[in-house]
Amino acid sequence: MKKLNIYFTAGIPQLEDTGEIIKLIQDSGIDMIEIGMPYSDPVADGPVIQQAHELALRNGMTIEKLFSQLKSIINEIKIPIILMGYINPVLSFGFENFCKECSESGVSGLIIPDLPPIEFEKNYREILRKYDLNFTFLVTPETSDERILYLDSLSSGFLYAVSSSSTTGKENTVLKNEDYLSKLASLPLKNPVMIGFGIKSKADFENVTEKADGGIIGTAFVNILLEDKDWRKSAIDFLNSIKG
């Protein structure tokens, strides 16, 4: 079975909805959850997720608040939770303190797109090991074979393969780059490959995961939380439509 990872931004639509959304995703049979930590300058994200970050910050979401929300449901959540965010807020929080809080909140891994691999190796890898946290790097169609292998060697949990070289949620992304996906499938990678950016339907999911281990859906799910008054029912229907 191909794995499905669902992304949403913590603190939307309302500040205290985070725990309910996590449980809803888990109850829909999803394999893992990626939670975005709101930031004022989310450079890797497209307009929908940027809008979600802005709303979450207006709602009062902070890293401290997110950890307390996660701790309140820690005994109910059985699937992996990954935190996705940017390095500045994590450094402001204190990197080791952040990792300690992750381990105490049931978080299994991190994705920090703007943390350079060299910095990771030099300053942060051992701290992550100390707290038993995975760390995932991103690769794109432009990433060379040599660099893909290097980033895979640093990653644990999975390798995040961006389906195109744009920000998340772009309508015009080429969803299935055959040469790229074939290349990833042929390389001797130690981690499972999860494809992200642009998956909006079951057909998309099946399409891009033919040669990969799973897919990541973010913008299409976040859009429901932002736009739909009856987001609980719509979210469940959407998740069932992908997994069903």
SVG drawing of the C-alpha trace seen along z (x, -y; Angstrom):
<svg xmlns="http://www.w3.org/2000/svg" viewBox="-21 -39 51 41">
<polyline fill="none" stroke="black" stroke-width="0.4" points="0.0,0.0 1.2,-3.5 1.5,-5.8 -0.5,-9.0 0.8,-12.0 -1.6,-14.9 -0.3,-18.4 -2.1,-21.2 -1.1,-24.4 -1.5,-24.4 -4.0,-27.0 -6.6,-27.1 -9.5,-27.5 -9.6,-28.4 -6.7,-28.3 -7.9,-25.3 -8.9,-23.1 -5.5,-21.5 -6.2,-18.4 -9.5,-17.8 -8.0,-17.9 -5.2,-15.5 -7.8,-13.0 -10.0,-13.4 -7.0,-12.7 -6.0,-9.6 -9.6,-8.3 -9.7,-8.6 -7.0,-5.9 -4.2,-8.3 -0.6,-7.0 1.1,-10.1 0.5,-13.8 2.7,-16.8 1.9,-19.9 3.0,-23.3 4.3,-25.6 3.1,-29.1 5.7,-31.6 5.6,-35.1 7.7,-34.3 7.0,-30.8 9.1,-30.9 8.6,-27.4 4.8,-27.7 2.3,-28.9 -0.6,-31.4 -3.0,-29.0 -0.6,-27.8 0.8,-31.4 -2.8,-32.5 -3.1,-29.6 0.1,-30.8 -1.2,-34.4 -4.6,-33.2 -2.9,-31.0 -0.6,-33.8 -3.6,-36.1 -5.3,-33.4 -2.4,-33.5 -0.7,-30.2 2.9,-29.8 5.3,-26.9 4.6,-26.8 0.9,-26.6 1.3,-23.8 3.4,-21.7 0.7,-22.1 -2.0,-21.0 0.0,-18.0 0.7,-17.0 -3.0,-17.1 -3.8,-14.4 -0.5,-12.4 -2.2,-9.2 -4.8,-9.2 -2.5,-9.5 -0.9,-6.4 0.4,-7.6 3.6,-9.5 3.5,-13.3 6.1,-15.4 6.5,-19.1 7.3,-21.2 8.6,-24.8 11.4,-27.2 14.6,-27.5 14.3,-31.0 11.4,-30.3 13.1,-27.0 16.4,-28.8 14.5,-31.5 12.9,-28.7 16.3,-27.1 17.1,-24.1 17.8,-21.5 14.8,-22.8 12.7,-22.4 13.8,-18.8 13.2,-18.0 9.6,-19.4 9.1,-17.4 10.1,-14.2 7.8,-14.9 4.9,-15.8 4.8,-12.7 6.5,-14.2 8.6,-11.7 10.3,-13.9 11.0,-17.3 11.1,-19.0 12.9,-22.4 13.4,-23.3 15.7,-26.3 18.2,-24.4 21.3,-23.8 22.6,-20.2 26.1,-21.3 24.7,-23.2 22.5,-20.1 25.5,-17.8 27.7,-20.1 25.4,-21.5 22.1,-19.7 22.3,-16.0 23.5,-14.8 20.8,-16.7 18.1,-15.1 19.6,-11.7 19.7,-12.4 15.9,-13.0 15.2,-10.1 13.8,-12.5 13.8,-11.9 14.8,-14.6 13.7,-14.8 15.4,-16.7 13.7,-17.8 14.8,-17.0 13.5,-18.5 13.7,-17.6 16.8,-19.8 18.7,-18.0 21.6,-16.0 21.9,-12.3 25.0,-12.8 23.1,-15.4 20.0,-13.2 22.2,-10.4 23.8,-12.8 20.5,-14.3 19.1,-10.7 22.1,-9.7 21.4,-12.6 17.6,-12.0 15.7,-9.5 12.0,-8.6 11.6,-9.4 12.9,-11.6 10.6,-14.3 10.5,-14.5 9.0,-17.8 7.2,-17.0 8.2,-20.3 10.5,-23.3 7.8,-25.7 6.1,-26.6 3.3,-24.4 -0.2,-24.6 0.7,-25.9 -2.0,-25.0 0.4,-24.7 2.8,-22.2 3.7,-19.2 2.4,-16.6 4.1,-13.6 7.6,-14.1 8.3,-10.6 12.1,-10.9 12.5,-12.4 10.3,-9.7 12.0,-6.9 15.4,-8.3 14.4,-8.4 13.1,-4.8 16.4,-3.7 18.7,-5.2 19.9,-3.1 18.1,-5.2 17.9,-4.1 14.7,-6.0 11.2,-5.6 10.3,-8.4 7.2,-10.5 6.1,-12.8 4.6,-16.1 3.3,-19.3 0.2,-19.3 -1.7,-16.2 -5.4,-17.0 -7.3,-13.7 -7.1,-9.9 -6.1,-9.8 -3.3,-12.3 -2.2,-10.2 -2.2,-6.9 -0.4,-8.6 2.5,-10.0 3.0,-7.1 3.4,-4.4 7.1,-4.6 7.3,-6.1 6.4,-4.9 3.7,-7.5 2.4,-11.0 1.9,-14.2 -1.2,-16.3 -1.2,-19.8 -2.8,-22.7 -6.0,-20.8 -6.6,-19.9 -5.7,-23.3 -8.0,-24.9 -10.9,-23.0 -10.0,-24.2 -9.8,-27.8 -12.8,-27.9 -15.4,-25.5 -17.7,-26.4 -18.6,-22.7 -14.9,-21.7 -15.2,-18.6 -17.5,-16.8 -15.7,-18.1 -12.3,-17.1 -13.5,-13.5 -15.1,-13.2 -11.9,-14.4 -9.7,-12.0 -12.0,-9.1 -12.0,-10.0 -8.2,-9.7 -7.9,-6.6 -11.1,-4.8"/>
</svg>
